[in-house]
Amino acid sequence: MIAPNKNNDNDPKFELGQVVATPGAIEALEESGETADTFIHRHHTGDWGDVCADDALANEEALQVGFRILSVYHTSKSVKLYVITEEDRSSTCLLLATDY
């Protein structure tokens, strides 16, 4: 079993590739007064946000074997955002849960 990431530092854990966002995610960020950088940074450093325990463990395994990585966050306006890095690490997308 892979232990969840308890790392408190800001070191990147994997490559992000090209970072993109859907129009809905950009709009939600603008409405909340937040930036994508905040959520991308959390994702990049292994803070998976509000994922369930199984998804957190899957992310930890993905760091070692190269699967897709999923984080879940909420804006200050309670809009649910996903940040997904593809398994080949070619891209990372910030999107609304409803875009998925």
MITI-491941 format. One line per field, with one value per atom (N, C-alpha, C): residue in one letter; chain; atom name; x, y, z. Coordinates in steps of 0.1 Angstrom, whole numbers, padded with zeros to 4 digits. Example, Ala and Ser with C-alpha at 12.3 -4.5 7.8 and 13.67 -1.06 7.14 Angstrom:
REM MITI-491941
code <- a,a,a,s,s,s
unit <- A,A,A,A,A,A
site <- N,CA,C,N,CA,C
px <- 0132,0123,0132,0128,0137,0129
py <- -0057,-0045,-0033,-0022,-0011,0000
pz <- 0078,0078,0078,0071,0071,0079
END
This chain:
REM MITI-491941
code <- m,m,m,i,i,i,a,a,a,p,p,p,n,n,n,k,k,k,n,n,n,n,n,n,d,d,d,n,n,n,d,d,d,p,p,p,k,k,k,f,f,f,e,e,e,l,l,l,g,g,g,q,q,q,v,v,v,v,v,v,a,a,a,t,t,t,p,p,p,g,g,g,a,a,a,i,i,i,e,e,e,a,a,a,l,l,l,e,e,e,e,e,e,s,s,s,g,g,g,e,e,e,t,t,t,a,a,a,d,d,d,t,t,t,f,f,f,i,i,i,h,h,h,r,r,r,h,h,h,h,h,h,t,t,t,g,g,g,d,d,d,w,w,w,g,g,g,d,d,d,v,v,v,c,c,c,a,a,a,d,d,d,d,d,d,a,a,a,l,l,l,a,a,a,n,n,n,e,e,e,e,e,e,a,a,a,l,l,l,q,q,q,v,v,v,g,g,g,f,f,f,r,r,r,i,i,i,l,l,l,s,s,s,v,v,v,y,y,y,h,h,h,t,t,t,s,s,s,k,k,k,s,s,s,v,v,v,k,k,k,l,l,l,y,y,y,v,v,v,i,i,i,t,t,t,e,e,e,e,e,e,d,d,d,r,r,r,s,s,s,s,s,s,t,t,t,c,c,c,l,l,l,l,l,l,l,l,l,a,a,a,t,t,t,d,d,d,y,y,y
unit <- A,A,A,A,A,A,A,A,A,A,A,A,A,A,A,A,A,A,A,A,A,A,A,A,A,A,A,A,A,A,A,A,A,A,A,A,A,A,A,A,A,A,A,A,A,A,A,A,A,A,A,A,A,A,A,A,A,A,A,A,A,A,A,A,A,A,A,A,A,A,A,A,A,A,A,A,A,A,A,A,A,A,A,A,A,A,A,A,A,A,A,A,A,A,A,A,A,A,A,A,A,A,A,A,A,A,A,A,A,A,A,A,A,A,A,A,A,A,A,A,A,A,A,A,A,A,A,A,A,A,A,A,A,A,A,A,A,A,A,A,A,A,A,A,A,A,A,A,A,A,A,A,A,A,A,A,A,A,A,A,A,A,A,A,A,A,A,A,A,A,A,A,A,A,A,A,A,A,A,A,A,A,A,A,A,A,A,A,A,A,A,A,A,A,A,A,A,A,A,A,A,A,A,A,A,A,A,A,A,A,A,A,A,A,A,A,A,A,A,A,A,A,A,A,A,A,A,A,A,A,A,A,A,A,A,A,A,A,A,A,A,A,A,A,A,A,A,A,A,A,A,A,A,A,A,A,A,A,A,A,A,A,A,A,A,A,A,A,A,A,A,A,A,A,A,A,A,A,A,A,A,A,A,A,A,A,A,A,A,A,A,A,A,A,A,A,A,A,A,A
site <- N,CA,C,N,CA,C,N,CA,C,N,CA,C,N,CA,C,N,CA,C,N,CA,C,N,CA,C,N,CA,C,N,CA,C,N,CA,C,N,CA,C,N,CA,C,N,CA,C,N,CA,C,N,CA,C,N,CA,C,N,CA,C,N,CA,C,N,CA,C,N,CA,C,N,CA,C,N,CA,C,N,CA,C,N,CA,C,N,CA,C,N,CA,C,N,CA,C,N,CA,C,N,CA,C,N,CA,C,N,CA,C,N,CA,C,N,CA,C,N,CA,C,N,CA,C,N,CA,C,N,CA,C,N,CA,C,N,CA,C,N,CA,C,N,CA,C,N,CA,C,N,CA,C,N,CA,C,N,CA,C,N,CA,C,N,CA,C,N,CA,C,N,CA,C,N,CA,C,N,CA,C,N,CA,C,N,CA,C,N,CA,C,N,CA,C,N,CA,C,N,CA,C,N,CA,C,N,CA,C,N,CA,C,N,CA,C,N,CA,C,N,CA,C,N,CA,C,N,CA,C,N,CA,C,N,CA,C,N,CA,C,N,CA,C,N,CA,C,N,CA,C,N,CA,C,N,CA,C,N,CA,C,N,CA,C,N,CA,C,N,CA,C,N,CA,C,N,CA,C,N,CA,C,N,CA,C,N,CA,C,N,CA,C,N,CA,C,N,CA,C,N,CA,C,N,CA,C,N,CA,C,N,CA,C,N,CA,C,N,CA,C,N,CA,C,N,CA,C,N,CA,C,N,CA,C,N,CA,C,N,CA,C,N,CA,C,N,CA,C
px <- 0008,0000,0009,0005,0012,0007,0016,0011,0008,-0002,-0005,0007,0007,0018,0016,0025,0025,0036,0041,0051,0046,0053,0048,0056,0066,0074,0067,0073,0067,0074,0081,0088,0079,0080,0072,0074,0063,0063,0063,0061,0060,0060,0061,0060,0046,0043,0029,0027,0037,0034,0028,0021,0014,0002,0001,-0010,-0021,-0034,-0045,-0057,-0067,-0079,-0091,-0102,-0114,-0120,-0128,-0134,-0142,-0149,-0157,-0149,-0137,-0128,-0122,-0119,-0114,-0124,-0137,-0148,-0150,-0149,-0151,-0140,-0128,-0117,-0118,-0122,-0124,-0135,-0146,-0157,-0153,-0144,-0139,-0128,-0121,-0110,-0097,-0097,-0086,-0079,-0066,-0059,-0057,-0055,-0052,-0039,-0030,-0016,-0018,-0027,-0029,-0032,-0042,-0046,-0036,-0030,-0019,-0008,-0004,0008,0004,-0008,-0012,-0011,-0016,-0016,-0002,0006,0020,0029,0025,0033,0027,0017,0011,0000,-0005,-0017,-0029,-0035,-0046,-0060,-0060,-0073,-0083,-0095,-0107,-0109,-0099,-0101,-0104,-0111,-0113,-0100,-0100,-0088,-0083,-0092,-0087,-0081,-0086,-0080,-0066,-0065,-0053,-0042,-0046,-0036,-0033,-0043,-0040,-0030,-0032,-0022,-0008,-0007,0006,0012,0005,0010,0013,0005,0008,0021,0025,0038,0050,0047,0058,0057,0045,0043,0038,0034,0031,0016,0007,-0007,-0012,-0024,-0031,-0032,-0030,-0031,-0043,-0052,-0064,-0064,-0067,-0069,-0082,-0089,-0102,-0101,-0105,-0105,-0118,-0120,-0132,-0128,-0134,-0130,-0137,-0134,-0140,-0155,-0160,-0174,-0180,-0173,-0177,-0179,-0172,-0173,-0162,-0166,-0157,-0149,-0135,-0126,-0118,-0115,-0106,-0093,-0082,-0069,-0064,-0062,-0059,-0046,-0036,-0024,-0024,-0022,-0023,-0011,-0013,-0004,0010,0010,0023,0030,0023,0027,0029,0022,0022,0014,0004,-0005,-0012,-0016,-0024,-0035,-0047,-0059,-0067,-0070,-0079,-0093,-0102,-0116,-0126,-0138,-0150,-0153,-0158,-0163,-0174,-0182,-0192,-0187,-0174,-0168,-0162,-0161,-0154,-0163
py <- -0012,0000,0012,0022,0035,0044,0050,0060,0073,0080,0094,0103,0113,0123,0132,0132,0140,0151,0153,0163,0177,0185,0199,0209,0205,0214,0218,0227,0232,0226,0215,0209,0203,0205,0199,0183,0176,0162,0155,0162,0156,0168,0164,0174,0177,0190,0194,0193,0195,0196,0209,0210,0223,0224,0236,0239,0247,0241,0248,0248,0256,0257,0259,0253,0255,0269,0273,0287,0287,0277,0277,0278,0271,0273,0287,0292,0306,0316,0314,0323,0321,0309,0306,0313,0312,0318,0333,0339,0354,0358,0350,0354,0353,0344,0342,0351,0357,0366,0358,0345,0337,0334,0329,0326,0311,0307,0293,0288,0297,0294,0288,0293,0288,0273,0269,0255,0246,0252,0244,0241,0251,0249,0238,0239,0228,0215,0213,0201,0196,0205,0202,0198,0202,0199,0188,0181,0170,0172,0184,0187,0184,0172,0168,0174,0182,0189,0180,0180,0173,0159,0152,0139,0129,0118,0108,0100,0092,0085,0076,0069,0061,0069,0080,0088,0094,0098,0102,0091,0079,0068,0065,0066,0065,0075,0087,0098,0095,0090,0087,0076,0066,0055,0061,0070,0076,0083,0089,0095,0086,0073,0063,0056,0054,0045,0053,0065,0073,0073,0071,0072,0087,0089,0102,0107,0120,0125,0135,0133,0141,0148,0161,0169,0175,0178,0184,0196,0207,0219,0227,0236,0245,0259,0268,0282,0288,0300,0307,0309,0307,0308,0293,0283,0269,0263,0267,0261,0250,0238,0226,0226,0225,0225,0212,0207,0195,0201,0195,0197,0183,0180,0167,0168,0160,0158,0145,0145,0133,0123,0110,0100,0102,0107,0109,0123,0130,0143,0153,0152,0161,0174,0172,0184,0183,0194,0195,0205,0201,0209,0212,0225,0230,0231,0224,0224,0224,0227,0226,0211,0207,0193,0190,0200,0198,0197,0201,0200,0186,0178,0165,0155
pz <- 0000,0000,0000,-0008,-0009,0002,0010,0020,0014,0019,0014,0016,0008,0008,0020,0030,0041,0040,0029,0026,0028,0036,0039,0031,0023,0016,0002,-0005,-0017,-0030,-0028,-0039,-0049,-0062,-0072,-0071,-0074,-0073,-0086,-0097,-0111,-0121,-0133,-0144,-0147,-0150,-0153,-0168,-0177,-0191,-0194,-0205,-0208,-0199,-0193,-0184,-0191,-0191,-0197,-0188,-0191,-0183,-0192,-0188,-0196,-0194,-0203,-0201,-0188,-0185,-0172,-0160,-0160,-0149,-0148,-0159,-0159,-0154,-0158,-0153,-0138,-0133,-0119,-0111,-0116,-0109,-0109,-0120,-0120,-0111,-0110,-0101,-0086,-0083,-0069,-0066,-0076,-0073,-0070,-0074,-0072,-0086,-0085,-0097,-0098,-0111,-0113,-0107,-0105,-0099,-0086,-0078,-0064,-0064,-0073,-0074,-0081,-0091,-0098,-0089,-0081,-0072,-0061,-0056,-0046,-0053,-0064,-0072,-0074,-0079,-0083,-0071,-0059,-0047,-0039,-0044,-0038,-0028,-0028,-0020,-0029,-0027,-0036,-0033,-0023,-0020,-0014,-0020,-0014,-0021,-0025,-0031,-0019,-0023,-0013,-0010,0000,0004,-0007,-0014,-0025,-0036,-0039,-0050,-0045,-0032,-0027,-0028,-0025,-0026,-0041,-0049,-0064,-0069,-0064,-0068,-0063,-0051,-0046,-0054,-0058,-0067,-0081,-0086,-0099,-0099,-0088,-0087,-0090,-0086,-0088,-0101,-0106,-0118,-0131,-0129,-0141,-0145,-0136,-0140,-0139,-0143,-0143,-0128,-0126,-0112,-0112,-0102,-0100,-0087,-0087,-0075,-0076,-0064,-0063,-0054,-0058,-0049,-0051,-0042,-0042,-0042,-0050,-0050,-0037,-0035,-0023,-0025,-0037,-0040,-0040,-0035,-0034,-0048,-0058,-0071,-0071,-0075,-0075,-0088,-0085,-0096,-0096,-0108,-0109,-0115,-0111,-0118,-0121,-0134,-0139,-0147,-0143,-0151,-0158,-0171,-0179,-0175,-0177,-0173,-0180,-0192,-0198,-0195,-0186,-0180,-0191,-0202,-0213,-0211,-0202,-0200,-0186,-0181,-0169,-0172,-0169,-0171,-0159,-0157,-0147,-0153,-0147,-0152,-0141,-0145,-0136,-0135,-0124,-0122,-0133,-0136,-0146,-0160,-0162,-0176,-0178,-0167,-0168,-0175
END
